[in-house]
Amino acid sequence: MKPTIQNSIVLFKALSEITRLKIIWLLINIDSKICVSEIIEVLNQPQYNVSKHLRILRKAGLLEESKEGKWVYYYIKETDSEFILHLKKAISIISEKDMVVEIDRCKKKLLAREK
């Protein structure tokens, strides 16, 4: 199914902000779910800011959440929308050069979670 112009605008607006783009990039490239506290530390952003960005990404249909105990984890929404699949592919190939610090922090957070 093809998205409407309005749906496309919502998606592009959601991705037009650097913090939201970084969140989506990380979730696509680390292939793992991540909770708000981890995103806060990885992106060095305040909680209210991260929560606001996650809410926007969820409303755009890019993220889903699951509650596990006291933690809420966010992950990339599975979809069969060709449009969103192309968006994800485009985001996934953005260079890692601009995300080196965030990637390192994220890997450390995920390792700490496993222990």
N, CA, C and O atoms as CSV, one atom per row, in Angstrom:
chain,resi,resn,atom,element,x,y,z
A,1,MET,N,N,0.830,-1.175,0.000
A,1,MET,CA,C,0.000,0.000,0.000
A,1,MET,C,C,0.881,1.248,0.000
A,1,MET,O,O,1.838,1.339,0.769
A,2,LYS,N,N,0.563,2.177,-0.840
A,2,LYS,CA,C,1.337,3.409,-0.939
A,2,LYS,C,C,0.844,4.416,0.092
A,2,LYS,O,O,-0.357,4.527,0.338
A,3,PRO,N,N,1.793,5.163,0.703
A,3,PRO,CA,C,1.384,6.151,1.707
A,3,PRO,C,C,0.748,7.370,1.044
A,3,PRO,O,O,1.023,7.692,-0.112
A,4,THR,N,N,-0.099,8.027,1.804
A,4,THR,CA,C,-0.672,9.278,1.322
A,4,THR,C,C,0.387,10.369,1.465
A,4,THR,O,O,1.396,10.186,2.146
A,5,ILE,N,N,0.143,11.492,0.820
A,5,ILE,CA,C,1.055,12.635,0.961
A,5,ILE,C,C,1.157,13.034,2.430
A,5,ILE,O,O,2.248,13.319,2.925
A,6,GLN,N,N,0.020,13.055,3.126
A,6,GLN,CA,C,0.020,13.461,4.538
A,6,GLN,C,C,0.863,12.507,5.382
A,6,GLN,O,O,1.634,12.954,6.231
A,7,ASN,N,N,0.724,11.196,5.158
A,7,ASN,CA,C,1.537,10.218,5.891
A,7,ASN,C,C,3.021,10.410,5.590
A,7,ASN,O,O,3.860,10.290,6.483
A,8,SER,N,N,3.336,10.705,4.353
A,8,SER,CA,C,4.732,10.929,3.968
A,8,SER,C,C,5.298,12.164,4.657
A,8,SER,O,O,6.449,12.163,5.092
A,9,ILE,N,N,4.496,13.207,4.755
A,9,ILE,CA,C,4.938,14.430,5.420
A,9,ILE,C,C,5.240,14.145,6.891
A,9,ILE,O,O,6.252,14.608,7.417
A,10,VAL,N,N,4.374,13.393,7.548
A,10,VAL,CA,C,4.584,13.049,8.963
A,10,VAL,C,C,5.896,12.279,9.125
A,10,VAL,O,O,6.671,12.555,10.041
A,11,LEU,N,N,6.142,11.322,8.242
A,11,LEU,CA,C,7.383,10.542,8.314
A,11,LEU,C,C,8.619,11.412,8.095
A,11,LEU,O,O,9.584,11.331,8.855
A,12,PHE,N,N,8.586,12.243,7.056
A,12,PHE,CA,C,9.744,13.079,6.768
A,12,PHE,C,C,9.985,14.120,7.858
A,12,PHE,O,O,11.134,14.425,8.176
A,13,LYS,N,N,8.920,14.663,8.429
A,13,LYS,CA,C,9.084,15.604,9.542
A,13,LYS,C,C,9.707,14.903,10.749
A,13,LYS,O,O,10.574,15.458,11.424
A,14,ALA,N,N,9.254,13.685,11.006
A,14,ALA,CA,C,9.801,12.928,12.135
A,14,ALA,C,C,11.294,12.675,11.955
A,14,ALA,O,O,12.047,12.676,12.929
A,15,LEU,N,N,11.717,12.463,10.733
A,15,LEU,CA,C,13.124,12.152,10.462
A,15,LEU,C,C,13.980,13.394,10.227
A,15,LEU,O,O,15.193,13.282,10.054
A,16,SER,N,N,13.366,14.571,10.219
A,16,SER,CA,C,14.108,15.787,9.883
A,16,SER,C,C,14.867,16.388,11.057
A,16,SER,O,O,15.580,17.378,10.887
A,17,GLU,N,N,14.728,15.813,12.234
A,17,GLU,CA,C,15.410,16.330,13.418
A,17,GLU,C,C,16.566,15.388,13.749
A,17,GLU,O,O,16.392,14.169,13.728
A,18,ILE,N,N,17.734,15.933,14.052
A,18,ILE,CA,C,18.957,15.130,14.212
A,18,ILE,C,C,18.849,14.067,15.309
A,18,ILE,O,O,19.309,12.942,15.113
A,19,THR,N,N,18.261,14.392,16.439
A,19,THR,CA,C,18.158,13.404,17.518
A,19,THR,C,C,17.271,12.237,17.103
A,19,THR,O,O,17.599,11.081,17.372
A,20,ARG,N,N,16.152,12.531,16.449
A,20,ARG,CA,C,15.266,11.453,15.998
A,20,ARG,C,C,15.934,10.607,14.922
A,20,ARG,O,O,15.799,9.383,14.918
A,21,LEU,N,N,16.641,11.245,14.025
A,21,LEU,CA,C,17.353,10.494,12.990
A,21,LEU,C,C,18.416,9.594,13.620
A,21,LEU,O,O,18.600,8.455,13.190
A,22,LYS,N,N,19.109,10.099,14.630
A,22,LYS,CA,C,20.109,9.277,15.327
A,22,LYS,C,C,19.466,8.088,16.030
A,22,LYS,O,O,20.007,6.983,16.001
A,23,ILE,N,N,18.314,8.307,16.660
A,23,ILE,CA,C,17.615,7.203,17.333
A,23,ILE,C,C,17.258,6.113,16.329
A,23,ILE,O,O,17.524,4.934,16.563
A,24,ILE,N,N,16.662,6.507,15.224
A,24,ILE,CA,C,16.283,5.527,14.197
A,24,ILE,C,C,17.521,4.845,13.627
A,24,ILE,O,O,17.531,3.626,13.454
A,25,TRP,N,N,18.563,5.619,13.333
A,25,TRP,CA,C,19.799,5.051,12.791
A,25,TRP,C,C,20.354,3.992,13.741
A,25,TRP,O,O,20.719,2.897,13.313
A,26,LEU,N,N,20.415,4.325,15.035
A,26,LEU,CA,C,20.938,3.367,16.013
A,26,LEU,C,C,20.088,2.101,16.057
A,26,LEU,O,O,20.620,0.991,16.027
A,27,LEU,N,N,18.789,2.264,16.126
A,27,LEU,CA,C,17.919,1.092,16.218
A,27,LEU,C,C,18.012,0.210,14.981
A,27,LEU,O,O,17.932,-1.014,15.086
A,28,ILE,N,N,18.178,0.810,13.827
A,28,ILE,CA,C,18.335,0.022,12.600
A,28,ILE,C,C,19.687,-0.686,12.588
A,28,ILE,O,O,19.764,-1.869,12.257
A,29,ASN,N,N,20.741,0.022,12.944
A,29,ASN,CA,C,22.089,-0.516,12.793
A,29,ASN,C,C,22.574,-1.381,13.946
A,29,ASN,O,O,23.464,-2.210,13.750
A,30,ILE,N,N,22.019,-1.215,15.139
A,30,ILE,CA,C,22.441,-2.094,16.234
A,30,ILE,C,C,21.572,-3.341,16.298
A,30,ILE,O,O,21.920,-4.313,16.969
A,31,ASP,N,N,20.435,-3.313,15.597
A,31,ASP,CA,C,19.537,-4.462,15.526
A,31,ASP,C,C,19.184,-4.985,16.916
A,31,ASP,O,O,19.274,-6.181,17.191
A,32,SER,N,N,18.784,-4.064,17.775
A,32,SER,CA,C,18.401,-4.427,19.131
A,32,SER,C,C,17.375,-3.431,19.628
A,32,SER,O,O,17.286,-2.308,19.132
A,33,LYS,N,N,16.610,-3.852,20.603
A,33,LYS,CA,C,15.704,-2.910,21.245
A,33,LYS,C,C,16.506,-2.144,22.293
A,33,LYS,O,O,17.551,-2.607,22.750
A,34,ILE,N,N,16.005,-0.971,22.667
A,34,ILE,CA,C,16.740,-0.130,23.601
A,34,ILE,C,C,15.741,0.664,24.441
A,34,ILE,O,O,14.696,1.075,23.938
A,35,CYS,N,N,16.058,0.879,25.709
A,35,CYS,CA,C,15.130,1.597,26.586
A,35,CYS,C,C,15.514,3.080,26.672
A,35,CYS,O,O,16.597,3.484,26.248
A,36,VAL,N,N,14.609,3.866,27.224
A,36,VAL,CA,C,14.794,5.315,27.287
A,36,VAL,C,C,16.084,5.678,28.022
A,36,VAL,O,O,16.839,6.534,27.560
A,37,SER,N,N,16.338,5.038,29.153
A,37,SER,CA,C,17.542,5.386,29.926
A,37,SER,C,C,18.815,5.117,29.126
A,37,SER,O,O,19.793,5.854,29.252
A,38,GLU,N,N,18.808,4.075,28.311
A,38,GLU,CA,C,19.973,3.786,27.477
A,38,GLU,C,C,20.122,4.839,26.381
A,38,GLU,O,O,21.233,5.284,26.091
A,39,ILE,N,N,19.012,5.233,25.778
A,39,ILE,CA,C,19.066,6.271,24.738
A,39,ILE,C,C,19.558,7.588,25.321
A,39,ILE,O,O,20.331,8.304,24.684
A,40,ILE,N,N,19.112,7.906,26.526
A,40,ILE,CA,C,19.541,9.133,27.216
A,40,ILE,C,C,21.060,9.159,27.328
A,40,ILE,O,O,21.698,10.163,27.010
A,41,GLU,N,N,21.633,8.053,27.781
A,41,GLU,CA,C,23.082,7.983,27.962
A,41,GLU,C,C,23.829,7.940,26.632
A,41,GLU,O,O,24.870,8.580,26.483
A,42,VAL,N,N,23.307,7.200,25.680
A,42,VAL,CA,C,23.975,7.065,24.387
A,42,VAL,C,C,24.031,8.400,23.652
A,42,VAL,O,O,25.061,8.757,23.080
A,43,LEU,N,N,22.914,9.141,23.670
A,43,LEU,CA,C,22.846,10.406,22.933
A,43,LEU,C,C,23.175,11.624,23.787
A,43,LEU,O,O,23.250,12.745,23.284
A,44,ASN,N,N,23.373,11.393,25.093
A,44,ASN,CA,C,23.685,12.484,26.019
A,44,ASN,C,C,22.614,13.583,25.931
A,44,ASN,O,O,22.919,14.763,25.763
A,45,GLN,N,N,21.361,13.154,26.049
A,45,GLN,CA,C,20.203,14.053,25.967
A,45,GLN,C,C,19.382,13.906,27.243
A,45,GLN,O,O,19.395,12.841,27.861
A,46,PRO,N,N,18.669,14.953,27.648
A,46,PRO,CA,C,17.800,14.837,28.826
A,46,PRO,C,C,16.600,13.931,28.567
A,46,PRO,O,O,16.169,13.757,27.427
A,47,GLN,N,N,16.071,13.363,29.642
A,47,GLN,CA,C,14.969,12.409,29.542
A,47,GLN,C,C,13.757,12.989,28.838
A,47,GLN,O,O,13.170,12.331,27.980
A,48,TYR,N,N,13.373,14.209,29.184
A,48,TYR,CA,C,12.175,14.796,28.571
A,48,TYR,C,C,12.345,14.951,27.067
A,48,TYR,O,O,11.381,14.806,26.316
A,49,ASN,N,N,13.553,15.242,26.624
A,49,ASN,CA,C,13.831,15.408,25.203
A,49,ASN,C,C,13.737,14.065,24.471
A,49,ASN,O,O,13.117,13.967,23.412
A,50,VAL,N,N,14.351,13.049,25.041
A,50,VAL,CA,C,14.327,11.715,24.431
A,50,VAL,C,C,12.894,11.189,24.373
A,50,VAL,O,O,12.477,10.637,23.355
A,51,SER,N,N,12.145,11.355,25.454
A,51,SER,CA,C,10.757,10.885,25.476
A,51,SER,C,C,9.916,11.580,24.414
A,51,SER,O,O,9.095,10.945,23.752
A,52,LYS,N,N,10.121,12.877,24.254
A,52,LYS,CA,C,9.390,13.637,23.235
A,52,LYS,C,C,9.702,13.093,21.839
A,52,LYS,O,O,8.799,12.894,21.027
A,53,HIS,N,N,10.987,12.855,21.569
A,53,HIS,CA,C,11.388,12.355,20.254
A,53,HIS,C,C,10.851,10.945,19.999
A,53,HIS,O,O,10.428,10.638,18.884
A,54,LEU,N,N,10.865,10.096,21.011
A,54,LEU,CA,C,10.328,8.748,20.856
A,54,LEU,C,C,8.829,8.786,20.565
A,54,LEU,O,O,8.332,8.014,19.746
A,55,ARG,N,N,8.123,9.675,21.231
A,55,ARG,CA,C,6.683,9.825,20.997
A,55,ARG,C,C,6.410,10.228,19.539
A,55,ARG,O,O,5.496,9.699,18.908
A,56,ILE,N,N,7.194,11.151,19.018
A,56,ILE,CA,C,7.034,11.600,17.626
A,56,ILE,C,C,7.314,10.449,16.655
A,56,ILE,O,O,6.582,10.259,15.684
A,57,LEU,N,N,8.362,9.695,16.919
A,57,LEU,CA,C,8.711,8.567,16.049
A,57,LEU,C,C,7.643,7.470,16.097
A,57,LEU,O,O,7.354,6.833,15.084
A,58,ARG,N,N,7.061,7.254,17.277
A,58,ARG,CA,C,5.968,6.270,17.390
A,58,ARG,C,C,4.751,6.725,16.608
A,58,ARG,O,O,4.141,5.934,15.888
A,59,LYS,N,N,4.390,8.004,16.745
A,59,LYS,CA,C,3.223,8.532,16.025
A,59,LYS,C,C,3.426,8.465,14.513
A,59,LYS,O,O,2.463,8.315,13.760
A,60,ALA,N,N,4.668,8.575,14.074
A,60,ALA,CA,C,4.969,8.489,12.645
A,60,ALA,C,C,4.927,7.048,12.144
A,60,ALA,O,O,4.990,6.805,10.939
A,61,GLY,N,N,4.823,6.090,13.069
A,61,GLY,CA,C,4.726,4.688,12.687
A,61,GLY,C,C,6.062,4.006,12.474
A,61,GLY,O,O,6.133,2.958,11.831
A,62,LEU,N,N,7.130,4.597,13.015
A,62,LEU,CA,C,8.465,4.023,12.814
A,62,LEU,C,C,8.910,3.137,13.968
A,62,LEU,O,O,9.741,2.248,13.782
A,63,LEU,N,N,8.367,3.371,15.157
A,63,LEU,CA,C,8.781,2.628,16.344
A,63,LEU,C,C,7.612,1.924,16.992
A,63,LEU,O,O,6.453,2.309,16.836
A,64,GLU,N,N,7.953,0.879,17.723
A,64,GLU,CA,C,7.015,0.215,18.613
A,64,GLU,C,C,7.694,0.091,19.962
A,64,GLU,O,O,8.909,0.256,20.076
A,65,GLU,N,N,6.906,-0.198,20.976
A,65,GLU,CA,C,7.461,-0.362,22.312
A,65,GLU,C,C,6.923,-1.631,22.946
A,65,GLU,O,O,5.837,-2.103,22.609
A,66,SER,N,N,7.702,-2.174,23.870
A,66,SER,CA,C,7.248,-3.323,24.642
A,66,SER,C,C,7.707,-3.128,26.077
A,66,SER,O,O,8.837,-2.713,26.334
A,67,LYS,N,N,6.827,-3.429,26.990
A,67,LYS,CA,C,7.138,-3.282,28.407
A,67,LYS,C,C,7.624,-4.621,28.936
A,67,LYS,O,O,6.973,-5.651,28.765
A,68,GLU,N,N,8.777,-4.583,29.579
A,68,GLU,CA,C,9.347,-5.783,30.189
A,68,GLU,C,C,9.733,-5.418,31.610
A,68,GLU,O,O,10.744,-4.755,31.844
A,69,GLY,N,N,8.919,-5.857,32.552
A,69,GLY,CA,C,9.138,-5.458,33.940
A,69,GLY,C,C,8.913,-3.964,34.076
A,69,GLY,O,O,7.875,-3.445,33.666
A,70,LYS,N,N,9.881,-3.279,34.649
A,70,LYS,CA,C,9.737,-1.829,34.805
A,70,LYS,C,C,10.313,-1.057,33.619
A,70,LYS,O,O,10.274,0.174,33.610
A,71,TRP,N,N,10.840,-1.753,32.631
A,71,TRP,CA,C,11.474,-1.098,31.488
A,71,TRP,C,C,10.565,-1.116,30.261
A,71,TRP,O,O,9.853,-2.087,30.007
A,72,VAL,N,N,10.607,-0.025,29.515
A,72,VAL,CA,C,9.914,0.046,28.232
A,72,VAL,C,C,10.990,0.103,27.158
A,72,VAL,O,O,11.818,1.015,27.136
A,73,TYR,N,N,10.967,-0.878,26.271
A,73,TYR,CA,C,11.961,-0.966,25.207
A,73,TYR,C,C,11.353,-0.505,23.885
A,73,TYR,O,O,10.190,-0.776,23.589
A,74,TYR,N,N,12.156,0.188,23.110
A,74,TYR,CA,C,11.744,0.673,21.798
A,74,TYR,C,C,12.504,-0.081,20.725
A,74,TYR,O,O,13.670,-0.434,20.906
A,75,TYR,N,N,11.843,-0.324,19.615
A,75,TYR,CA,C,12.458,-1.027,18.498
A,75,TYR,C,C,11.785,-0.591,17.207
A,75,TYR,O,O,10.693,-0.023,17.222
A,76,ILE,N,N,12.443,-0.859,16.104
A,76,ILE,CA,C,11.919,-0.502,14.788
A,76,ILE,C,C,10.684,-1.342,14.496
A,76,ILE,O,O,10.695,-2.562,14.659
A,77,LYS,N,N,9.641,-0.684,14.071
A,77,LYS,CA,C,8.375,-1.351,13.754
A,77,LYS,C,C,8.544,-2.199,12.495
A,77,LYS,O,O,9.078,-1.750,11.481
A,78,GLU,N,N,8.070,-3.436,12.599
A,78,GLU,CA,C,8.066,-4.313,11.427
A,78,GLU,C,C,6.935,-3.872,10.513
A,78,GLU,O,O,5.833,-3.578,10.976
A,79,THR,N,N,7.206,-3.827,9.229
A,79,THR,CA,C,6.195,-3.385,8.282
A,79,THR,C,C,6.425,-4.027,6.925
A,79,THR,O,O,7.532,-4.456,6.602
A,80,ASP,N,N,5.383,-4.083,6.155
A,80,ASP,CA,C,5.528,-4.541,4.774
A,80,ASP,C,C,5.369,-3.371,3.809
A,80,ASP,O,O,5.279,-3.562,2.597
A,81,SER,N,N,5.337,-2.148,4.362
A,81,SER,CA,C,5.235,-0.948,3.533
A,81,SER,C,C,6.532,-0.750,2.755
A,81,SER,O,O,7.598,-0.567,3.342
A,82,GLU,N,N,6.430,-0.789,1.450
A,82,GLU,CA,C,7.611,-0.608,0.610
A,82,GLU,C,C,8.257,0.755,0.857
A,82,GLU,O,O,9.482,0.874,0.851
A,83,PHE,N,N,7.445,1.766,1.070
A,83,PHE,CA,C,7.925,3.119,1.321
A,83,PHE,C,C,8.791,3.165,2.584
A,83,PHE,O,O,9.898,3.702,2.557
A,84,ILE,N,N,8.290,2.604,3.686
A,84,ILE,CA,C,9.041,2.619,4.946
A,84,ILE,C,C,10.278,1.731,4.837
A,84,ILE,O,O,11.321,2.064,5.400
A,85,LEU,N,N,10.184,0.629,4.137
A,85,LEU,CA,C,11.360,-0.221,3.938
A,85,LEU,C,C,12.464,0.535,3.200
A,85,LEU,O,O,13.641,0.389,3.531
A,86,HIS,N,N,12.095,1.336,2.210
A,86,HIS,CA,C,13.088,2.149,1.494
A,86,HIS,C,C,13.675,3.225,2.412
A,86,HIS,O,O,14.875,3.493,2.367
A,87,LEU,N,N,12.837,3.834,3.236
A,87,LEU,CA,C,13.333,4.827,4.201
A,87,LEU,C,C,14.352,4.197,5.151
A,87,LEU,O,O,15.419,4.761,5.392
A,88,LYS,N,N,14.016,3.031,5.684
A,88,LYS,CA,C,14.925,2.336,6.601
A,88,LYS,C,C,16.250,2.018,5.919
A,88,LYS,O,O,17.316,2.192,6.509
A,89,LYS,N,N,16.180,1.554,4.684
A,89,LYS,CA,C,17.403,1.226,3.955
A,89,LYS,C,C,18.255,2.476,3.750
A,89,LYS,O,O,19.474,2.431,3.917
A,90,ALA,N,N,17.622,3.587,3.390
A,90,ALA,CA,C,18.348,4.848,3.194
A,90,ALA,C,C,19.005,5.295,4.498
A,90,ALA,O,O,20.155,5.733,4.493
A,91,ILE,N,N,18.297,5.190,5.596
A,91,ILE,CA,C,18.843,5.598,6.895
A,91,ILE,C,C,19.980,4.681,7.306
A,91,ILE,O,O,20.987,5.143,7.842
A,92,SER,N,N,19.833,3.399,7.062
A,92,SER,CA,C,20.845,2.434,7.496
A,92,SER,C,C,22.198,2.645,6.834
A,92,SER,O,O,23.221,2.243,7.388
A,93,ILE,N,N,22.225,3.270,5.657
A,93,ILE,CA,C,23.498,3.446,4.969
A,93,ILE,C,C,24.132,4.818,5.215
A,93,ILE,O,O,25.157,5.147,4.617
A,94,ILE,N,N,23.522,5.615,6.094
A,94,ILE,CA,C,24.171,6.870,6.492
A,94,ILE,C,C,25.495,6.501,7.163
A,94,ILE,O,O,25.554,5.548,7.940
A,95,SER,N,N,26.525,7.231,6.873
A,95,SER,CA,C,27.873,6.942,7.363
A,95,SER,C,C,27.941,6.852,8.883
A,95,SER,O,O,27.288,7.612,9.598
A,96,GLU,N,N,28.742,5.909,9.357
A,96,GLU,CA,C,28.981,5.754,10.788
A,96,GLU,C,C,29.896,6.846,11.341
A,96,GLU,O,O,29.972,7.026,12.556
A,97,LYS,N,N,30.587,7.573,10.469
A,97,LYS,CA,C,31.563,8.579,10.929
A,97,LYS,C,C,30.959,9.574,11.901
A,97,LYS,O,O,31.612,9.977,12.864
A,98,ASP,N,N,29.720,9.972,11.658
A,98,ASP,CA,C,29.076,10.956,12.511
A,98,ASP,C,C,28.487,10.345,13.779
A,98,ASP,O,O,27.968,11.062,14.636
A,99,MET,N,N,28.568,9.043,13.895
A,99,MET,CA,C,27.944,8.352,15.023
A,99,MET,C,C,28.939,7.536,15.846
A,99,MET,O,O,28.523,6.686,16.632
A,100,VAL,N,N,30.216,7.768,15.689
A,100,VAL,CA,C,31.239,6.955,16.353
A,100,VAL,C,C,31.058,6.936,17.869
A,100,VAL,O,O,31.079,5.870,18.485
A,101,VAL,N,N,30.882,8.104,18.468
A,101,VAL,CA,C,30.739,8.193,19.928
A,101,VAL,C,C,29.472,7.468,20.374
A,101,VAL,O,O,29.497,6.708,21.342
A,102,GLU,N,N,28.373,7.700,19.673
A,102,GLU,CA,C,27.105,7.074,20.031
A,102,GLU,C,C,27.149,5.556,19.870
A,102,GLU,O,O,26.598,4.825,20.693
A,103,ILE,N,N,27.797,5.088,18.819
A,103,ILE,CA,C,27.919,3.639,18.605
A,103,ILE,C,C,28.695,3.007,19.752
A,103,ILE,O,O,28.295,1.968,20.278
A,104,ASP,N,N,29.798,3.627,20.139
A,104,ASP,CA,C,30.615,3.109,21.231
A,104,ASP,C,C,29.813,3.063,22.535
A,104,ASP,O,O,29.818,2.052,23.238
A,105,ARG,N,N,29.132,4.152,22.850
A,105,ARG,CA,C,28.310,4.193,24.073
A,105,ARG,C,C,27.219,3.124,24.028
A,105,ARG,O,O,26.953,2.455,25.026
A,106,CYS,N,N,26.600,2.974,22.877
A,106,CYS,CA,C,25.506,2.018,22.738
A,106,CYS,C,C,26.001,0.585,22.920
A,106,CYS,O,O,25.362,-0.208,23.613
A,107,LYS,N,N,27.115,0.253,22.315
A,107,LYS,CA,C,27.681,-1.093,22.468
A,107,LYS,C,C,27.996,-1.383,23.929
A,107,LYS,O,O,27.738,-2.483,24.418
A,108,LYS,N,N,28.551,-0.402,24.622
A,108,LYS,CA,C,28.866,-0.572,26.050
A,108,LYS,C,C,27.593,-0.778,26.869
A,108,LYS,O,O,27.564,-1.623,27.764
A,109,LYS,N,N,26.534,-0.007,26.568
A,109,LYS,CA,C,25.276,-0.146,27.299
A,109,LYS,C,C,24.662,-1.532,27.059
A,109,LYS,O,O,24.155,-2.162,27.988
A,110,LEU,N,N,24.712,-1.995,25.819
A,110,LEU,CA,C,24.133,-3.308,25.517
A,110,LEU,C,C,24.931,-4.429,26.168
A,110,LEU,O,O,24.352,-5.421,26.611
A,111,LEU,N,N,26.240,-4.288,26.229
A,111,LEU,CA,C,27.075,-5.288,26.925
A,111,LEU,C,C,26.781,-5.291,28.410
A,111,LEU,O,O,26.692,-6.354,29.026
A,112,ALA,N,N,26.628,-4.106,28.995
A,112,ALA,CA,C,26.328,-4.010,30.424
A,112,ALA,C,C,24.976,-4.640,30.738
A,112,ALA,O,O,24.804,-5.248,31.794
A,113,ARG,N,N,24.019,-4.497,29.827
A,113,ARG,CA,C,22.688,-5.079,30.029
A,113,ARG,C,C,22.765,-6.587,30.062
A,113,ARG,O,O,22.052,-7.226,30.836
A,114,GLU,N,N,23.624,-7.173,29.232
A,114,GLU,CA,C,23.744,-8.634,29.152
A,114,GLU,C,C,24.359,-9.238,30.407
A,114,GLU,O,O,24.122,-10.405,30.719
A,115,LYS,N,N,25.147,-8.447,31.124
A,115,LYS,CA,C,25.834,-8.982,32.325
A,115,LYS,C,C,24.973,-8.983,33.532
A,115,LYS,O,O,25.412,-9.401,34.603
